[in-house]
């Protein structure tokens, strides 16, 4: 453990290097994809040079850095819907990938339209963070159904809804970056569930002395 005299403690472990803010207690983690030795560092094998450079030593060699130059980027990974699958109650073939391999809502799909016979909707998504995908967290909500955010980890990147009522909805999905910062601009997917035919403008009920009938 090394105090950099800038308000942080730097802690080398068997797998990561941590930076702890002494005042706030906030902790940042640095992993192999950011230059940390994959096998970690020796206990007590740390030093601070006269210019403030911190040195940690491990099996894979020496890691050294200037603490004042280490910054956590606040950029956000691009989040994309990767699959939309639908189960139709009248289809004996099971769930189908209705929108195959579209890359982004803006480029490929403007709206997902479901029929009254579509009984299940599954949407998969992923944040394009290739360096540390396991560190990404997700949140989603279906506006018009439940406006509360629900949270998922990196291993669960799909949501499923069944038997949605006719009407319009908007699925919103957002993610963190690898450092736990949330993107405040979620990806949005409009979803329309159409009316059954007997509730459309083409179907009209009328009544007479003999009873009520459906006119088409």
C-alpha positions in Angstrom: 0.0 0.0 0.0 1.4 3.4 -1.0 0.2 6.9 -0.2 0.7 9.2 -3.2 0.4 12.4 -1.1 -2.3 13.5 -3.5 -5.2 12.2 -1.4 -5.1 8.5 -2.6 -3.9 5.2 -1.4 -2.6 2.7 -4.0 -3.1 -0.9 -3.1 -1.5 -3.8 -5.1 -3.1 -7.2 -4.8 -2.8 -10.7 -6.4 -4.9 -9.6 -9.3 -5.6 -5.8 -9.3 -4.4 -2.4 -8.3 -6.9 -0.3 -6.3 -6.9 3.4 -5.9 -8.7 4.6 -2.7 -9.8 8.1 -2.1 -8.7 8.8 1.5 -11.4 11.5 2.1 -14.4 10.0 0.4 -13.6 6.3 0.6 -14.4 5.8 -3.1 -12.3 3.0 -4.7 -11.3 2.6 -8.3 -10.1 -0.8 -9.7 -7.5 -1.3 -12.4 -7.2 -4.7 -14.1 -5.0 -6.5 -16.6 -6.6 -4.8 -19.6 -5.3 -1.5 -18.2 -1.7 -2.6 -17.7 -1.8 -4.5 -14.4 0.1 -7.7 -14.1 -2.3 -10.7 -14.5 -0.5 -12.6 -11.6 -0.5 -9.6 -9.3 2.3 -8.3 -7.1 4.6 -9.4 -4.2 3.7 -8.4 -0.7 5.8 -5.4 0.4 7.3 -5.0 -3.1 6.4 -1.4 -3.6 8.3 1.9 -3.7 7.9 5.6 -4.4 10.6 7.4 -6.5 11.7 11.0 -5.8 9.5 12.3 -8.7 6.4 10.6 -7.2 6.4 7.6 -9.5 4.9 4.5 -7.8 6.5 1.1 -8.4 5.0 -2.3 -7.8 6.9 -5.6 -8.5 5.4 -9.0 -9.3 6.1 -12.2 -11.2 5.6 -10.6 -14.6 7.9 -7.7 -13.9 7.6 -4.1 -12.8 4.6 -1.8 -13.1 5.3 1.9 -12.6 3.2 5.0 -13.1 2.7 8.7 -12.1 -0.4 8.8 -10.0 -1.4 12.3 -11.2 -1.5 11.0 -14.8 -3.9 8.2 -14.0 -7.5 9.1 -15.0 -10.6 7.1 -15.3 -12.2 8.0 -18.6 -15.9 9.0 -18.5 -16.7 7.8 -22.1 -19.6 5.4 -22.4 -19.6 2.2 -24.5 -22.1 2.1 -27.4 -25.2 0.0 -26.4 -27.0 -1.9 -29.1 -30.0 -4.2 -29.3 -28.7 -7.5 -30.7 -31.8 -9.6 -31.0 -35.6 -9.4 -30.9 -37.4 -12.7 -30.7 -41.1 -13.4 -30.7 -43.3 -16.4 -29.7 -46.6 -16.5 -31.5 -49.4 -18.4 -29.9 -50.5 -19.9 -33.2 -47.1 -20.9 -34.4 -46.0 -24.5 -33.7 -42.3 -23.7 -34.5 -41.6 -21.9 -31.2 -39.8 -18.7 -30.7 -38.5 -16.9 -33.8 -35.9 -14.2 -34.3 -38.1 -11.7 -36.0 -35.5 -8.9 -36.4 -32.4 -10.8 -37.3 -29.0 -9.3 -36.4 -29.9 -5.6 -36.6 -27.1 -3.4 -35.4 -28.8 -0.3 -34.0 -32.3 1.0 -33.7 -31.5 4.2 -35.6 -30.1 2.3 -38.6 -32.2 -0.8 -38.8 -35.5 -0.7 -36.9 -37.8 2.2 -36.1 -40.5 0.2 -34.3 -41.2 -3.4 -33.2 -44.8 -4.3 -34.0 -46.5 -7.2 -32.3 -49.8 -8.8 -33.2 -52.4 -9.9 -30.6 -51.3 -13.5 -31.2 -47.7 -12.7 -30.2 -47.5 -14.0 -26.6 -43.8 -13.5 -25.8 -41.2 -10.8 -26.6 -37.5 -11.3 -25.9 -35.0 -8.5 -26.4 -31.3 -9.0 -26.1 -28.7 -6.2 -25.9 -25.0 -5.5 -25.2 -22.7 -2.7 -24.5 -19.7 -2.7 -26.8 -17.1 -2.8 -24.1 -14.4 -5.2 -25.3 -11.7 -4.6 -22.7 -13.7 -5.5 -19.6 -17.2 -6.6 -20.5 -17.7 -8.4 -17.2 -17.6 -5.1 -15.4 -20.7 -3.7 -17.3 -24.0 -3.4 -15.5 -27.4 -2.8 -17.2 -30.7 -1.3 -16.3 -34.0 -1.5 -18.2 -37.6 -0.4 -18.0 -40.7 -0.7 -20.3 -42.5 2.7 -20.2 -46.2 2.1 -20.4 -45.9 -1.1 -18.4 -43.6 -0.4 -15.5 -41.6 2.9 -15.3 -39.2 1.6 -12.6 -35.6 0.7 -13.5 -34.7 -2.9 -13.1 -31.0 -3.9 -12.9 -29.0 -6.7 -14.5 -25.4 -7.8 -14.4 -23.1 -8.5 -17.5 -24.3 -12.2 -17.6 -27.9 -11.3 -18.0 -28.4 -9.1 -21.1 -31.9 -9.9 -22.1 -35.5 -9.0 -21.0 -38.7 -11.0 -21.6 -42.3 -9.8 -21.6 -45.4 -12.0 -22.0 -49.0 -11.2 -23.1 -48.6 -7.4 -23.3 -51.9 -5.5 -23.7 -52.6 -3.7 -26.9 -51.0 -0.3 -27.0 -47.7 1.6 -27.3 -44.6 1.0 -25.1 -41.0 2.2 -25.1 -38.2 -0.1 -23.9 -35.3 1.8 -22.5 -32.0 0.2 -21.7 -28.8 1.8 -20.3 -25.5 0.6 -19.1 -22.4 1.6 -17.1 -18.9 1.9 -18.4 -16.2 -0.3 -17.0 -15.8 2.1 -14.1 -19.4 2.0 -12.9 -20.5 5.3 -14.3 -24.1 5.2 -15.7 -25.0 6.5 -19.1 -27.8 9.1 -18.8 -28.9 8.6 -22.4 -30.5 5.1 -22.7 -31.1 3.3 -25.9 -34.8 3.3 -26.8 -37.0 0.8 -28.7 -40.6 1.7 -29.4 -43.0 -1.3 -29.3 -46.5 -1.4 -30.6 -49.0 -4.2 -29.8 -51.8 -4.0 -32.3 -55.5 -4.4 -31.5 -57.3 -7.7 -32.1 -59.4 -7.5 -35.2 -62.7 -7.4 -33.3 -61.6 -4.2 -31.6 -60.5 -2.4 -34.8 -62.4 0.3 -36.7 -63.4 -2.3 -39.3 -65.5 -4.2 -36.8 -68.8 -2.6 -35.7 -71.3 -4.0 -33.3 -75.0 -3.3 -33.9 -78.1 -4.3 -32.0 -81.7 -5.0 -33.1 -84.8 -6.6 -31.5 -83.3 -10.0 -32.2 -80.0 -9.4 -30.5 -76.5 -7.9 -31.1 -74.4 -8.7 -34.1 -70.9 -8.1 -35.3 -70.8 -6.3 -38.7 -67.5 -6.6 -40.6 
